[in-house]
């Protein structure tokens, strides 16, 4: 299916709504968009995965690197809407502790 990204900005928050699969073939597009937003000065970035049905290790890598990049720029990056296989991968790998929306920005687990 590929990946479609749609960015909206509201109330100081940039939200990227992703649709499709985040994999080796599409993860570079997501990486570029996330980096672009943080480098442009966005301080709160949300990745909405509601319409994502698959995320492999390359997609997880992009999310982790973007999270670290955001923190280095005094910004936040969170994930929302993960369900099914995508949510399971985030929980199994422990990435849900700091990526899922509502997590603390100091790296400690939070909800």
C-alpha positions as CSV (number, residue, x, y, z in Angstrom):
1,X,0.0,0.0,0.0
2,X,2.8,2.5,0.7
3,X,2.7,5.4,3.1
4,X,0.8,8.7,2.9
5,X,1.6,11.5,5.3
6,X,-0.6,14.5,6.1
7,X,0.6,17.3,8.4
8,X,-1.6,19.7,10.3
9,X,-0.7,22.4,12.8
10,X,-3.0,23.5,15.6
11,X,-2.5,25.1,19.0
12,X,1.3,24.9,18.8
13,X,1.3,21.2,17.8
14,X,2.3,19.7,14.5
15,X,0.5,16.4,13.8
16,X,1.6,13.9,11.1
17,X,-1.2,11.6,10.3
18,X,0.3,8.5,8.6
19,X,-1.7,6.0,6.5
20,X,-0.5,2.7,5.2
21,X,2.6,0.8,6.1
22,X,5.9,2.1,7.6
23,X,8.6,-0.2,6.3
24,X,12.0,-0.2,4.6
25,X,10.5,1.4,1.5
26,X,8.6,4.2,3.1
27,X,10.4,5.0,6.4
28,X,12.7,7.6,4.7
29,X,9.8,9.7,3.8
30,X,8.6,9.7,7.5
31,X,12.1,10.4,8.7
32,X,12.5,13.4,6.4
33,X,9.1,14.8,7.4
34,X,9.8,14.5,11.2
35,X,13.3,15.9,10.9
36,X,11.9,18.8,8.8
37,X,9.3,19.7,11.4
38,X,11.7,19.6,14.4
39,X,14.4,21.5,12.5
40,X,11.8,24.2,11.5
41,X,11.2,24.9,15.2
42,X,8.1,22.8,16.0
43,X,8.2,22.1,19.7
44,X,5.5,19.5,19.9
45,X,5.2,16.8,17.2
46,X,2.6,14.1,17.2
47,X,2.7,11.0,14.9
48,X,-0.8,9.7,14.5
49,X,-0.7,6.0,13.6
50,X,-4.4,5.4,13.6
51,X,-4.4,4.4,9.9
52,X,-1.1,2.5,10.0
53,X,-1.5,-1.2,9.7
54,X,2.2,-2.3,9.7
55,X,5.5,-0.9,11.1
56,X,8.7,-2.9,10.8
57,X,12.1,-2.3,12.4
58,X,13.1,0.5,10.0
59,X,9.9,2.3,11.0
60,X,10.7,1.8,14.7
61,X,14.2,3.1,14.1
62,X,12.8,6.3,12.5
63,X,10.5,6.9,15.4
64,X,13.3,6.4,18.0
65,X,15.8,8.6,16.1
66,X,13.1,11.3,15.6
67,X,12.3,11.1,19.4
68,X,16.0,11.6,20.2
69,X,16.4,14.4,17.7
70,X,13.3,16.2,19.1
71,X,14.7,15.9,22.7
72,X,18.0,17.3,21.6
73,X,16.1,20.3,20.2
74,X,14.1,20.8,23.4
75,X,11.0,19.5,21.6
76,X,8.7,16.5,22.2
77,X,7.7,13.7,19.8
78,X,4.9,11.4,20.7
79,X,2.9,8.7,19.0
80,X,-0.9,8.3,19.2
81,X,-3.4,6.0,17.7
82,X,-1.3,2.8,17.5
83,X,-3.5,-0.3,17.6
84,X,-3.3,-4.0,16.7
85,X,0.1,-5.1,15.3
86,X,1.6,-1.7,15.5
87,X,0.7,-1.2,19.2
88,X,1.9,-4.8,19.9
89,X,5.3,-4.0,18.4
90,X,5.6,-0.8,20.4
91,X,4.7,-2.6,23.6
92,X,6.8,-5.7,22.9
93,X,9.9,-3.6,22.3
94,X,9.2,-1.3,25.3
95,X,9.1,1.8,23.0
96,X,5.6,2.5,24.2
97,X,7.1,3.7,27.5
98,X,8.4,6.9,25.9
99,X,6.7,7.1,22.5
100,X,3.0,6.7,23.2
101,X,1.3,10.1,23.8
102,X,1.4,11.4,27.4
103,X,4.9,10.0,28.1
104,X,7.2,12.3,30.2
105,X,9.8,14.3,28.3
106,X,12.6,13.5,30.7
107,X,12.6,9.9,29.4
108,X,10.9,8.4,32.4
109,X,7.9,6.2,31.9
110,X,4.6,8.2,32.1
111,X,1.0,8.2,31.1
